[in-house]
Amino acid sequence: MIKTKKEFAVIGKPISHSLSPFLHNHFIVDFEIDAIYRPYEVEENEIKEVINSLKNKELNGINVTVPYKKKIIEFLDELEGDAKIAESVNTVYLNKKNKLIGLNTDVYGFEKAFISDKKKQFFGKNALVLGAGGVSTSVILALKRNNIGSIYLSNRTKSKAENIKKKYFSNINIVEWNDVKSISKDMDYIINATSLGLKNGNKFDFYFEEFKPTLSYIDLIYNPRKTEFIKYFSEKNIKTQDGLKMLIYQGLKSFEIWNNVDLNSAYPELEKKIEAVEYLLESTANYIDTRNK
């Protein structure tokens, strides 16, 4: 078998829902790069083995998804950029000095997907973030950077939310998981940064009953695109957004870093390309669903 010059991977558990391989392999073909991108479902005790593959240059870069965005840090030599602040890593590569570098492209992905064209709309508003996993600190950092008014954080395990407040963001508000329904009426944004609603995963055991008619609901899950909460809020004529565009932007930033390319130069109308890829990924997910039924 002829080995490709480069191999990239995404690691996590679960991983079967991930559309990252389809995203990256699409652009690998576009740029005529001799490479392949694969998904690997790994246990926590297997992370070191993956890292060793990167050190040995058997892998050229990895993306990290739930639940290892913080766990991966102990295996790295340095953090750069937003990864230093959020202490959450979703992109890893080996630099020219053979040091393992951890990056965070989730903050960039969130900003590009949900904030870039409406920064003023976030000023002084209230946001409720659900979940205290690796992506939550990235979401909070992006919100704070864009002048959100007040941030409320809630997690099923309250201590994890309290740890985020103590370690990273002292001026956020911690809310008991059982109390999120009662404060929803004061929120301008509700952001699901948990894995609840993920395909074949656990679901929320409640619905929000009181909320502003101007509420925006953002679900970082992208597979399925129409989670139970997105369906619920859509039926109530509330604006909803799923996580597919964030997946694309954070993934393409990783792609640029690993392959030393500039997507803006390669695609004069990058936004139209993004829309086409978004449609492609949704069609791919739907095809997989149909095939597996």
N, C-alpha and C positions, 0 to 999 in steps of 0.2 A: 504494500500500500504506500502511495506517495503522500508524505505528510505535508500539509500546507505550511507556508512560512510562518503564519501567525494563528494563534488560537486564543479566543476570548471566551469568558464564561460568566454566567450569573449563578450565584449560590443563595440558597435559602431553604426554608421548610415551612409550608409547602412551596412547590415551584411549578407544578403542573399548570397553574393559571397564568403563568408569566407569558407576556407577548414580547418581551425583550429580544428573544432569539429571532423572531420574525422581523422586528424593527432593525436590529443591527445587521442581519444577513441581507436585508434589502439594500442598505447603504453600502455594504461590502461589495455587492454586485455592481451598484451604481458607480462606485469609485474604482472598480476593477482591482480590488485588493485581494491578494492571495491569502485568504483567511477564512475562518469559520468561527461562529459564536454558538456556544452550547449551554443548555440549562443543566445544573447539577443540584439535586436535592441532597443536602448533607446534614448529618447530625452535628451537634456542637463539638463533639470530640474529633470530628473529621476536618474541622476548619484548618488546623495546623498543616494537615496534609495538602490541602489546596494551596495554602500560602507557600509551602515548600515547592510546589509545582511552579509557582510564580518566581520564586528565588532561582530555581533551576532553569528558568526560561522555557519551560514546557508550556506555560501559559504566558500570554503577553499583557493580560489585563483582566480584572474581574469586576463585575458589579455585585453588590451585596444587597439583598432584600430581607424582609422579615424572616426570622426575628434576630438577625445578627449584625445590625448596623452599628451597635455599640460594642458588642462582643468582639468584633473583628479588630478593634483598636489595639488591644493588648498584643497583637501579633505584628504590629507595624512599627516602623522606625520613626516616621514623622507624619504629622498632620499639616495640611496646607489650607489656606483660605477659610471658607466657612466651616470646614470640618473642625477647625480649632475652637470656634465659638460654640457650635452646636454639639460638638463631641459626638457626631453621628457621621458615619462613613458609608457611602454607597458606591464608591469608585476607588479602585486600587491599581497601582502600577509600580514597576521597578524602574527607578531613574538611572541616569548614566553612572552614578556612583554606587550602583547596586544597593540602594536603599529602598525599602518598601514605603511608598507614599500613599496616604489616605486622603481622599478628596470628598467633598460633599457637593453634588450637583442637584440635590433635591431643592435647596433654597432657590437656586436659579430656575429650576423647572417650575416650582410653585409660582414664583414671580411672573415668569413668562406666560404661564397658563391662565392665571387668575387676576393678576394685578397690573401688569405693564400698561394697559390702555385705560386704566381707571383708578390711578393712584389717589386722586382727590376724593373718590367715593369711599375710601377706607379711612380718611382722616376723621378722628374723633369717634369712630363707631365702636360698637361692642361685638366681640367675637367669642364664641364658645368653641373650644377645641376638645374633641373627644379622643382620649387615648394618650398614653404616656410612653409609647415605644420610640424607636429610633427616629422615625420621621416627624414626630411631634415637635421636637426641639427645632427642626428645620422650618416647620410651619410657623412656630412662634417667632423665630428669628426673622423670617420674611415679613410677618405682620408688623413687628416692632419697627423694622427698617422702613416700613411704608406708613408710619404714623397712625397705626390703629389706636383707638382710644383706650379701651380696656380689654384685657384678655382673661377669659375664664377657662380653666383647665379642669377636666374631670376624667377619672380613670376608675375602672372597676376595682383595682387595687389602689386605694388612696395614697399609700406610702410612696408609690412610684411617681405620682403627680407631685407630692410634697417634695420629693427629692429633686425634681426638675426646678421647682421654685427655689429651693435652698441652694442648689448648685449653679444654676444658670440665670434665672430670671426672677429676681426677688420681688418685683412689683406686679406679678400676675396673681390672679385670685383662684384659689383651689375650691372646687365645688364637690360635695359628696355626690357619688354616682346616683343615689336615690333622689337627689334634689335637682337634677338637670332639667327635668320637666317643668319645675316651678319657676326657673329663671329664664326659660326659653322665650317668654313673652317680651323680655327686654333685649333680646339679641338681634343684631343686624346680620350677623353671619354665624352659621353653625357649620363646623368643619369636622367631618368624620375621618380621623387619622388612626382608627382602630382597624383590625382585620375582620370585624363583624360585618357580615354581608358579603364576604368573599365567597366565590364559587365553591360549593361543597363545604363551606365553613359554617361557623355559628352565626346566629342572627341576633339582632336586638330583641329584647323581651318587653319593649315598651314603644309607644309612639308619642311624639310631641303633640300636645293638644292645644296649647296657646302660643301664638307667635304673631309677629307683625306681618301685615300683608306685603311689606317690602323686604321681608327676609330673603337672604340668599343662602341656599344650602349647597355645600361643596362636599362631595364624597371622593376621597382619594383612591377608592377602589375603581378599577377600570374593567374588571372581568368578574362578574357581568357589568355592563355599563349601566343597566337599569337595576340598581339595587332596590330592596324593598323601600328604603327611605326615599330614594329618588322617585319611585313610582308614587309613593304616598304624598310627597310634597308637590309633585307635578299635578296630581289630581286636585290639590288645593290651590292651584294656580300660583305656586311659589316657584321662583327661579331656581333651577338646579343645574349643577355642573358635575360631571364625573371626572375621574382621574386620568383619562387616556391622553389628553394633551400634555399633562404634566409628565407622564411616562415618556412621551416622545421627546420633550425638551430636555429632561434630565439625561435621557439616553443619548441624545445627539451631542450633548456637551461632553459626555464620556467618550463618544466616538471621535470627536475632534481632538481631544487630549491624547488618546491612544495612537491615533493615526496621523497626527500633525496636519490636519486639513482645516479649511475654513469653509463652512457650509454656506455662509452668506455670499462668498465669492463664487462658489460652485453653482449656487442656485440664485440667480438674480431676483426671482420671485419666490423667496423661501417660504412665505406664508402659504402660498398656493401649494407648494410641495408638501408642507406640513398637513394641510387639509387632505391632500391625496393619500398620504401615508396613514392619516387617521382613519379614512374610509377603508383603506386596505387592511389595517389591523382589525377593525370591527368586522369586516367580512371574513377575515381569517378566523376570528374567535367564533363567529356564527357557524362557519363551516365545521370547525372542530366539534362544536356542540351537537350539530346535526349528525355527524359521523359517529359520535359516541353514544347516541340514543339507541 
